[in-house]
Amino acid sequence: MALVLAARFYTAAEAHIASGCLASAGIDSHVFDVGINLVELGGIAAPVRLMVDEEDLAEARTILAEDQR
């Protein structure tokens, strides 16, 4: 199982909502870089990354794209 980047978000809340959408479709995901993301505190740092198994990447990106509409 190799984790790959499915999406980036400016806040941890957005990433966790997207993770929940993927979970409801049966796709496991992991939120990375929450601790170094400072946007929520008024600073700027690395975006929060939503990672999925490489085998689920295409489906995950499709779900996330539909969710943004």
N, C-alpha and C positions, 0 to 999 in steps of 0.2 A: 504494500500500500504506500504509494507516494502521494504526498499532499501537494496540490498546485493551487495557484491563486485563482479564485473565482471572481472576486470583486474587491474594490477598496472603498472605504467609507470615511467620512470626516468625523463621525462620532461613533462611540461604542454602541450607543442605543440603536443607531441605524443598522449596524452590523449584526446586532443580536436579533433585531426584527427580521432581517433577511435570513439569518440562520434558522429562525423559527419557521419561515416560509419553506425553506428547504427541508426541514425536519418533517413538516406536514406532508411533503411529497415523498418522504422516505429516504432522503439524502442526508447523510451525516456531514456535518461541517464543524469547523473549529475557528474561533475568532482569535487572531493574534495581534499583538502590539497595542493592546488596550492600555497597558501601564506606561507606555512612552508617548501616547497620544495626548497632547496638551491643548487641543483646540477647545475642548469643553471648559478649560480653565482660563481661556483668553490668550494662550500662546499658540504657537504653530510648531508642529512636530510631524512625525511620520503618520501617514494615514493608518487606520485600522484595516487589517487584512482578513478577508473571509476565505478560508482554505477548504478545499474538498479533495476527495480521492480523484486521481487523474481519470479514472474510469467514469466518474460522474460529472466531469467538467462540462461537457456539452449540454447535458440536461439541466444542470444547475444554472448555467448562464442563460438558457432559454427561460427557465422559471423566473429568474431575477429580472430579466428584460420585460417579461409579461407583467410582473409585479410593479414595475416602475411606470407602466402606462396608466 
